[in-house]
Amino acid sequence: MAKTVLTVDDSPSVRRMVSMTLTEAGYTVIEAVDGRDGLSKATTQTVDAVITDQNMPNMDGLSFIREFRKHPAGRGVPVIVLSTESNDGLKQVARDAGASGWMVKPFSQDKLIAVVKKVIG
């Protein structure tokens, strides 16, 4: 059965690109428009990994990660931050919140697939 990845980003074009890339690689993709929508989907559906943006309306990526990690559904699920931000301090805060990794936009499709394969197979 295909592994399911939740992509959380307020940019429709980024969601579309992540979804297309991962679908072509054999993953099932669920899309969410911001952290609040992502948290709702991540806690009501089974996901094998999450790729989230940092800067979003309603709930940013760090808040999403913190809330997701408090929920039983968030235990053991890898969360990758995909953001235009590359500040080392912010990356550390994300790791402390429970992020498994960080990728900077724009991303290469090959690298995205490699990261997802590394965290969930």
C-alpha positions as CSV (number, residue, x, y, z in Angstrom):
1,M,0.0,0.0,0.0
2,A,1.3,3.5,-0.9
3,K,2.6,5.6,1.9
4,T,0.7,8.9,2.6
5,V,2.3,12.3,2.8
6,L,0.5,15.4,4.0
7,T,1.7,18.6,2.4
8,V,0.8,21.8,4.3
9,D,1.4,25.1,2.4
10,D,-0.6,28.2,1.7
11,S,0.8,28.4,-1.8
12,P,-1.4,26.4,-4.3
13,S,1.6,26.2,-6.7
14,V,3.9,24.7,-4.1
15,R,1.2,22.2,-3.0
16,R,0.7,21.2,-6.6
17,M,4.4,20.8,-7.2
18,V,4.9,18.7,-4.1
19,S,1.8,16.6,-4.8
20,M,2.7,16.0,-8.4
21,T,6.3,15.1,-7.5
22,L,5.4,12.6,-4.8
23,T,2.4,11.1,-6.6
24,E,4.7,10.4,-9.6
25,A,7.0,8.7,-7.1
26,G,4.2,6.4,-5.9
27,Y,3.0,8.2,-2.7
28,T,-0.5,9.2,-1.8
29,V,-0.7,12.9,-1.1
30,I,-3.1,14.9,1.1
31,E,-3.1,18.7,0.7
32,A,-3.7,21.3,3.4
33,V,-3.9,25.1,2.9
34,D,-2.4,26.2,6.3
35,G,-1.3,24.8,9.6
36,R,-4.9,24.7,11.1
37,D,-6.2,22.7,8.1
38,G,-3.1,20.5,8.2
39,L,-3.6,19.8,11.9
40,S,-7.2,18.8,11.3
41,K,-6.2,16.5,8.5
42,A,-3.1,15.0,10.2
43,T,-5.2,14.1,13.3
44,T,-8.2,12.6,11.5
45,Q,-6.4,10.7,8.8
46,T,-3.4,8.4,8.9
47,V,-0.3,10.0,7.5
48,D,3.2,8.5,7.2
49,A,5.0,11.9,6.9
50,V,4.2,15.6,6.8
51,I,5.9,18.3,4.7
52,T,5.0,21.8,6.0
53,D,5.8,25.4,5.1
54,Q,6.8,27.7,8.0
55,N,5.2,31.0,7.1
56,M,1.4,30.5,6.7
57,P,-1.8,32.3,7.8
58,N,-3.9,30.9,10.7
59,M,-1.2,28.6,12.0
60,D,2.5,28.7,11.1
61,G,4.6,25.6,10.6
62,L,6.2,25.7,14.1
63,S,2.8,26.0,15.8
64,F,1.5,23.2,13.6
65,I,4.5,20.9,14.6
66,R,4.1,21.7,18.3
67,E,0.3,20.9,18.2
68,F,0.7,17.8,16.0
69,R,3.4,16.4,18.4
70,K,0.9,16.8,21.4
71,H,-1.6,14.6,19.6
72,P,-1.3,10.7,19.6
73,A,-1.4,10.8,15.8
74,G,1.8,12.9,15.8
75,R,4.0,10.4,17.6
76,G,6.7,9.0,15.3
77,V,5.5,10.7,12.2
78,P,8.4,12.5,10.4
79,V,7.8,16.2,9.8
80,I,9.9,18.0,7.2
81,V,9.8,21.8,7.0
82,L,9.9,23.1,3.4
83,S,10.4,26.9,3.6
84,T,12.1,29.9,2.0
85,E,13.6,30.5,5.5
86,S,17.1,29.1,6.0
87,N,18.0,30.7,9.4
88,D,20.0,28.2,11.5
89,G,18.3,29.5,14.7
90,L,14.8,28.9,13.2
91,K,15.9,25.4,12.1
92,Q,17.0,24.6,15.7
93,V,13.7,25.9,17.1
94,A,11.9,23.6,14.5
95,R,14.0,20.6,15.6
96,D,13.2,21.4,19.2
97,A,9.5,21.5,18.3
98,G,9.8,18.1,16.7
99,A,10.7,18.6,13.1
100,S,12.7,15.8,11.5
101,G,14.3,17.9,8.9
102,W,14.4,21.1,6.9
103,M,14.5,21.8,3.1
104,V,14.8,25.2,1.5
105,K,12.5,26.4,-1.3
106,P,12.8,26.2,-4.2
107,F,13.4,22.5,-4.0
108,S,14.6,20.0,-6.5
109,Q,12.2,17.1,-7.2
110,D,14.9,14.5,-6.8
111,K,15.9,15.9,-3.4
112,L,12.3,16.0,-2.2
113,I,11.8,12.3,-3.2
114,A,15.2,11.3,-1.6
115,V,14.2,13.0,1.7
116,V,10.8,11.4,1.8
117,K,12.3,8.0,0.9
118,K,14.8,8.5,3.7
119,V,12.2,9.2,6.4
120,I,9.4,6.8,5.4
121,G,10.8,4.5,2.6
